[in-house]
Structures are given as structure tokens and as C-alpha cells.
Amino acid sequence: MTNSKSDIEELKELQREATVRRAERNRPSSATRQEHAQQSDAAEDHTATTKSAADDSASEAQPDEAEKTIQDFVDQIESVVKEMEEAANDHPVLALLAAFSLGIIVGQLFSRR
């Protein structure tokens, strides 16, 4: 794991791009915006202002929650990898046997019989 820092930075950048694209995808289209504007003209200005403020705060909360969930998942993966490295260092024969067994299983799964 020589490039773990650059891999983590690349993963974080991809996560940021994904949250931006999800936010763009979740925004209503221009036709939907026009319908919403016509409906809000019929309603009171105060109600429309309150509704748009609530929509903005909800759209901001969703990427934050997704980002937090992704970061939790990344942290869990990192801890599992560290535990596996420690186990391999503590029990190298067992690690070699496990890797060999996993190779046999994967080979059997992908064999063309």
C-alpha cells in the first residue's frame, strides 16, 4: 500500500463529485420550475418563501448525510484492511493458507466447465 494517501485523496474527490452530481440530478427541471413558479404566484408570497427555504435546506442536508454515510463506509473499510494486515503479520502461515484457499475458490467459480 504505497499509494494509500493518494488513493484516499482520489476517493474523497470522487465522493465530492458524486454528491455534486446527485444534487444536480435531484434539482427540478426548468419545466417543473416554471410550473412551481405559476403555482406559487397563486399562493401567498409568505408561503412560497417558506417552502423554497425548506427545499433549499433539505437539498443541502441530503448531500451532507450522503457524504457522512460514505465517509463512515470508507472508515469501516480502512479498519478492516488494517485488521487484516495485522492478522497477516501475526499469523503469516494462516494468512498464506487463507489466500491460497481463496484463490482455489475463485478459480473454481470462474472455471469454464
Secondary structure, 3 states (H helix, E strand, C coil): CCCHHHHHHHHHHHHHHHHHHHHHHHCCCHHHHHHHHHHHHHCCHHHHHHHHHHHHHHHHHHHHHHHHHHHHHHHHHHHHHHHHHHHHHHCHHHHHHHHHHHHHHHHHHCCCC
